[in-house]
Amino acid sequence: ESLVSDFVNKLQVDGGFNLGGLGGLPFVGISGMGAFVHHCPDKGKIFIMFGPHVGVSNDGTVGKIERIGQKALSTSCGAGIGAYKAIMGSASDEEKAFLGTKDFQEEYIIAKLRDRLEPIKGQPSSNETVTFVTNKMYDLVWEMLRSEINAYTTKASFWDETTEVTLLGGIVINRGHGDGVPGGEDYYQPLMLKSLTKDGESDIYGDVFGDFPALAAPHRNAKYV
């Protein structure tokens, strides 16, 4: 899995390998991806679920969530929204103090998001702008993951040991679980489902999820190679 390193996204999966860092980006790099793919059983299959997350509070605010043991609303995803604030110039002095060589994952996200957020510069923060940021975070996760796994699947010898790689991309939607708030159901909005074999790539999203939603169309059309 390459999901956000936040306890609200903890998957209880036996044999899982965590690729994700801040924002869900697979910051393990090519070396970490290599460790993962080489742990696959002989003639086995690999399944990777990936994507960023975003909170939706009990009152419907996108980018906020009630956390267990906390009365105040908490930001979710902190890395994505923190980068958004830094780019828009609205980050606090305390938030800015964490940026630099000691926070390289967040610095990377800021650098990669900067140009992508041009369409919403000057707009006040809202459910719509946070949703826009979340979708751009998904793009960052996909691009990094594609680059890393390409380093292995483009080698003919890779397919001597692995028969299939399935990529499920989407956005985790966390609901409130805070003090006095009924535990909300978390959701996963799938945007991509691809099967890779030695013979090529197949879009199997429609077979599993149908044609809904329309917002998945550009992600389904994104080429793996």
C-alpha positions as CSV (number, residue, x, y, z in Angstrom):
1,E,0.0,0.0,0.0
2,S,1.1,3.6,-0.6
3,L,-1.3,5.5,1.6
4,V,-0.8,8.4,4.0
5,S,1.2,7.7,7.1
6,D,-1.6,8.6,9.4
7,F,-3.1,6.2,12.0
8,V,-6.6,6.9,10.6
9,N,-5.6,5.1,7.5
10,K,-4.1,2.0,9.1
11,L,-5.0,-1.1,7.1
12,Q,-5.1,-4.4,9.0
13,V,-3.7,-6.6,6.2
14,D,-1.4,-9.6,6.8
15,G,1.7,-9.4,4.7
16,G,1.2,-5.8,3.7
17,F,4.2,-3.6,2.8
18,N,4.0,0.1,3.5
19,L,5.3,2.3,0.7
20,G,3.7,5.5,1.7
21,G,5.0,8.6,3.5
22,L,3.5,12.1,3.8
23,G,0.6,12.6,1.5
24,G,0.6,9.0,0.5
25,L,3.6,9.4,-1.8
26,P,5.8,6.3,-2.0
27,F,8.9,8.0,-0.5
28,V,10.5,4.6,0.0
29,G,11.9,5.2,-3.5
30,I,13.2,2.7,-6.0
31,S,15.1,0.8,-3.3
32,G,12.0,0.4,-1.2
33,M,10.0,-0.6,-4.2
34,G,12.7,-3.1,-5.0
35,A,12.5,-4.6,-1.6
36,F,8.7,-4.9,-1.9
37,V,8.6,-6.5,-5.4
38,H,11.4,-9.0,-4.5
39,H,9.3,-10.2,-1.6
40,C,6.6,-11.4,-3.9
41,P,6.2,-15.3,-3.9
42,D,7.5,-17.1,-7.0
43,K,5.0,-16.8,-9.9
44,G,2.9,-14.6,-7.5
45,K,0.8,-11.5,-8.0
46,I,1.3,-8.0,-6.6
47,F,-1.5,-5.7,-5.5
48,I,-0.8,-2.0,-4.7
49,M,-3.5,0.3,-3.3
50,F,-2.5,3.9,-3.3
51,G,-3.6,7.5,-3.0
52,P,-3.9,10.5,-0.6
53,H,-6.6,11.0,2.0
54,V,-8.9,13.8,3.0
55,G,-11.1,14.3,6.0
56,V,-14.7,15.4,6.0
57,S,-15.8,16.6,9.5
58,N,-19.2,16.0,11.0
59,D,-20.4,19.4,9.8
60,G,-19.2,18.7,6.2
61,T,-16.0,20.7,6.2
62,V,-13.6,19.1,3.7
63,G,-10.0,18.9,5.0
64,K,-11.0,18.7,8.7
65,I,-11.8,15.7,10.9
66,E,-12.6,14.8,14.5
67,R,-9.9,12.6,15.9
68,I,-10.2,10.2,18.8
69,G,-9.4,11.9,22.1
70,Q,-9.4,15.5,20.6
71,K,-12.2,18.0,21.0
72,A,-10.9,20.4,18.4
73,L,-11.1,19.7,14.7
74,S,-7.8,18.4,13.1
75,T,-6.5,18.9,9.6
76,S,-6.6,16.0,7.2
77,C,-4.5,15.7,5.1
78,G,-2.0,17.8,7.1
79,A,0.8,17.4,4.5
80,G,-1.4,18.4,1.5
81,I,-3.1,21.3,3.2
82,G,0.1,22.4,4.9
83,A,1.7,22.5,1.4
84,Y,-1.3,24.4,0.1
85,K,-1.0,27.0,2.9
86,A,2.7,27.4,2.3
87,I,2.2,28.0,-1.5
88,M,-0.6,30.4,-0.9
89,G,1.4,32.3,1.7
90,S,-1.0,31.6,4.5
91,A,1.1,29.3,6.6
92,S,1.8,30.4,10.2
93,D,5.3,31.1,11.5
94,E,5.1,27.9,13.5
95,E,4.3,25.9,10.4
96,K,7.0,27.6,8.4
97,A,9.6,26.7,11.1
98,F,9.3,23.1,10.2
99,L,10.2,23.6,6.6
100,G,13.8,23.0,5.5
101,T,16.2,20.1,5.3
102,K,14.6,18.5,8.4
103,D,11.3,18.2,6.5
104,F,12.3,17.0,3.1
105,Q,9.0,15.1,2.3
106,E,6.9,18.2,2.9
107,E,9.4,20.3,0.9
108,Y,9.1,17.9,-2.0
109,I,5.3,18.1,-1.9
110,I,5.4,21.9,-1.8
111,A,7.8,22.0,-4.8
112,K,5.7,19.6,-6.9
113,L,2.3,21.2,-6.0
114,R,3.3,24.8,-6.6
115,D,2.6,25.1,-10.3
116,R,-0.4,22.7,-10.1
117,L,-2.2,25.0,-7.7
118,E,-2.0,28.1,-10.0
119,P,-5.7,27.8,-11.0
120,I,-6.8,28.4,-7.4
121,K,-4.3,31.1,-6.4
122,G,-6.1,34.0,-4.9
123,Q,-9.2,32.1,-4.0
124,P,-10.2,31.8,-0.3
125,S,-9.9,28.4,1.2
126,S,-13.1,26.4,0.8
127,N,-14.4,22.8,0.4
128,E,-13.8,23.3,-3.4
129,T,-10.2,24.4,-3.1
130,V,-9.3,21.6,-0.6
131,T,-10.9,19.1,-3.0
132,F,-8.8,20.5,-5.8
133,V,-5.6,20.2,-3.7
134,T,-6.5,16.6,-2.8
135,N,-6.9,15.6,-6.5
136,K,-3.5,17.1,-7.3
137,M,-2.1,15.1,-4.4
138,Y,-3.4,12.0,-6.0
139,D,-1.6,13.0,-9.2
140,L,1.7,13.3,-7.3
141,V,1.2,9.8,-5.7
142,W,0.5,8.2,-9.0
143,E,3.4,9.8,-10.8
144,M,5.9,8.8,-8.2
145,L,4.5,5.3,-7.9
146,R,4.5,4.9,-11.7
147,S,8.2,5.9,-11.9
148,E,9.3,3.6,-9.2
149,I,7.5,0.5,-10.3
150,N,8.4,1.2,-13.9
151,A,12.0,0.6,-12.9
152,Y,11.2,-3.0,-12.4
153,T,8.3,-4.0,-14.6
154,T,10.0,-2.7,-17.8
155,K,12.6,-5.4,-17.3
156,A,11.8,-8.7,-19.0
157,S,13.3,-10.7,-16.2
158,F,10.7,-9.2,-13.7
159,W,7.9,-11.2,-15.4
160,D,9.9,-14.4,-14.9
161,E,9.0,-14.3,-11.2
162,T,5.8,-12.2,-11.1
163,T,2.6,-12.9,-13.2
164,E,0.6,-9.8,-12.5
165,V,0.7,-6.3,-10.9
166,T,-2.7,-4.7,-10.0
167,L,-2.8,-1.0,-9.3
168,L,-5.8,0.4,-7.4
169,G,-5.6,4.2,-7.1
170,G,-8.1,6.5,-5.3
171,I,-8.7,8.8,-2.4
172,V,-9.3,7.8,1.2
173,I,-12.1,9.8,2.7
174,N,-12.0,9.8,6.5
175,R,-15.0,10.7,8.7
176,G,-15.1,12.0,12.3
177,H,-14.3,9.7,15.2
178,G,-13.8,12.4,17.9
179,D,-15.1,13.0,21.4
180,G,-18.9,12.9,21.3
181,V,-19.0,12.2,17.6
182,P,-20.4,8.8,16.4
183,G,-17.8,6.8,14.6
184,G,-18.2,7.7,10.9
185,E,-17.6,5.2,8.1
186,D,-14.5,5.8,6.1
187,Y,-14.7,5.6,2.3
188,Y,-12.4,5.0,-0.6
189,Q,-13.1,6.7,-3.9
190,P,-11.5,4.5,-6.6
191,L,-10.1,6.5,-9.5
192,M,-8.0,3.8,-11.3
193,L,-7.7,0.1,-11.5
194,K,-5.1,-1.4,-13.9
195,S,-3.7,-4.8,-14.4
196,L,-0.2,-5.2,-15.7
197,T,1.3,-8.4,-17.1
198,K,4.1,-9.2,-19.4
199,D,1.7,-8.8,-22.3
200,G,0.8,-5.2,-21.4
201,E,-1.7,-3.1,-19.5
202,S,-5.4,-3.5,-19.1
203,D,-7.9,-1.0,-17.6
204,I,-10.3,-3.1,-15.5
205,Y,-12.0,-0.3,-13.7
206,G,-15.2,-0.7,-15.6
207,D,-15.3,-4.4,-15.0
208,V,-15.2,-3.8,-11.2
209,F,-16.8,-0.4,-10.6
210,G,-18.8,0.3,-13.8
211,D,-18.6,3.7,-15.4
212,F,-19.3,5.7,-12.3
213,P,-18.0,8.2,-11.5
214,A,-17.2,10.5,-14.4
215,L,-14.4,12.0,-12.4
216,A,-12.4,8.8,-12.7
217,A,-12.2,9.0,-16.5
218,P,-9.0,11.1,-16.8
219,H,-7.3,8.9,-14.2
220,R,-8.4,5.7,-16.0
221,N,-6.9,7.1,-19.2
222,A,-3.6,7.9,-17.6
223,K,-1.0,5.6,-19.2
224,Y,1.2,3.5,-16.9
225,V,4.3,3.7,-19.1
